[in-house]
Amino acid sequence: MEETPAEVYERREIVRAEGIRKTFSLSRKQRLIEKSKEKKKVALDGLSFTAYEGEIYGLLGPNGAGKTTMLRILATLIRPDAGDAYVAGHSVLKEADKVRASIGFLTSELKLEDFFTPSYLFDFFGKLHGMEGAALARRKEELFAKFGIDRFAEVKVGDLSTGMKQKASIAVSIIHDPSVIIFDEPTNGLDVLTAKTVTDFLQEAKAQGKSILLSTHIFSLVEKLCDRVGVIIGGRMAAEGTLAEVSGGKPLEDAFFDIYKRTVTGV
Amino acid sequence: MKNVLAVLKKEFARFFRDKRLVVGTLILPGLLIFVLYTVLGSVIYSPAESYTVLAVRPSAAFSALLDESSFTVTEIGEEEIGEAKKEVLGGSADLLAVFPENFDDLLSEGGFAPVGQAPNVELWYDSSSVSSSSAYSAAAAALDALEEGVSNRFDVNISAGGDLVSAAEAEASYFAMLLPFLILTFLYSGCMGIAPESIAGEKERGTIATLLVTPIKRSELVIGKILSLSALSALSAVGSFIGTFLALPRLAGGSIGDALSAYSVGEYFALFAVMISAVLIIVSLISMLSAYAKSVKEAASLCVPLMIVVMLIGISTMFFTTSAPAVFLIPVYNCVQVMAEIFSLRFSALHLLIALASNLVYIALLVWALTKMFKSEKVVFNR
């Protein structure tokens, strides 16, 4: 069967991970905590997956499965021990600068400096993305209005509420209007109203044709947002497909526990 | 380059918009140094107090040599010696002098007796009391002068002789010992006040990762940080230096202004160049320690051993100076040596060039190493 050009376009790869392996060395203290004698902990064990342009791809998995590690590799903050990943056609190993220029990355570990105001930081990060003058000012106005930061634009980040901080972080992460948005647990620790702002934003970004990769352990978020899902357990891809394929007619939560049982016990 | 400037501007904004940082690193150290040195100076050069000397069989020649305005000599009897010692210990008197019989006659007779067989003057004092010690020193000096007058075989530096260096040069060599140490210490402490906060602090608070996911190159970030921190450390050092400049005359008794006018414009340029290279090296070193540390606290404690090393190098000019060109390849030490040469009016362009060129290489290496560290996840994420 021949694919029509439209289908080819729809299936264009935007993020591809190929056999990513990542181990961390454990300190003596960490070994005690983990009750393990191994000096290395395998965080990712040959993980491969593909996200296509214009879709929301969800990495679903329990804590410690390796979701954050995978996203950090995609953001070029850390390097894989083996394998390579491509974002918008650029290798995270060889073209880290270009990868960073094409993604908007958000995780709870990336903080904004408490001392500065959202307005100042927006300008600063805008400049690092090569934006200037009127274009930067327009973008600031647009994003600040969208997230309701305008009233707090001149308040120091340290004095903002958790929700407002998260909104400011989102605004800063997408200053350069990236084609790929990578969010790590975007709604964690947020109240329902702020969480809704975030999910609304993600849906809107998808409508604009952005490609979105997010990690979460919240089933409802996946069901609400994601087109395709990859279930990561113990650093490996346990199941991957469209939301319907992965859930197999059951609620996602039940389907996940089936997959989990199958993977962990091998039954 | 644009990114370097952006980082530079942000670091400056972080510093100058924070009143506490500005006061704490630019103004306070200079002010404290000024107050401390002024107080120390006024203690050291305080006018002589008045001393009470108890004397058994007081000598007129001896009393005449003592400054009348500060010494009061009271005659006591031999039977009162025990009581007088107690008074010296108790602080109500400063010195007890017991002269042999006919002391003034001995002086006019002259003559010579071997040590141990000559008539003895007893001076009793309390070394734990400052005023008693001073009184003892003055009395001992007066007695020495008397003895010399009696048995004069030769004079020293009375008809001719003296210091071959001019007064300016003598003052210059004094500053040559002191200033490199002070400058290095000020540069180091200025940097220690800012760099750990700017690098380990950003790491600790997770704000550096936000920077690292932008397209900025790690090397641009490192250069921006080092340049801004160097400028701020230099500013802080200038603050401390002004404090010293104003207070040193009170401490040292000389005028630092007179000494400083002894140097040429070229020498000041050389001094400036050497200080800039010193500050860049120090900032790079502290930045590396800060990048390695998990927190600002850890960074600060890691800086202490390095500070001791730098201070020891700073005082090295007080003990030895050298002109072997190879020495000017040693980082930090070469800065101290070149500064000492400038201050003691022995400036050598060759030494300056060797020092600057080698420092440039070290700075490049340190920037390269720091860039490597910023690329390493072990460094950026070990919290």
Interface residues (C-beta under 8 A of the other chain):
Chain A: A75 T76 L77 I78 R79 D97 K98 R100 A101 I103 F105 E109 L110 K111 L112 E113 D114 F115 F116 Y120 F124 F125 K127 L128 H129 G130 S169 V172 S173
Chain B: K2 N3 A6 K10 A13 R14 R17 D18 E202 R205 G206 T207 A209 T210 L211 L212 V213 T214 P215 I216 K217 E377 V380 F381
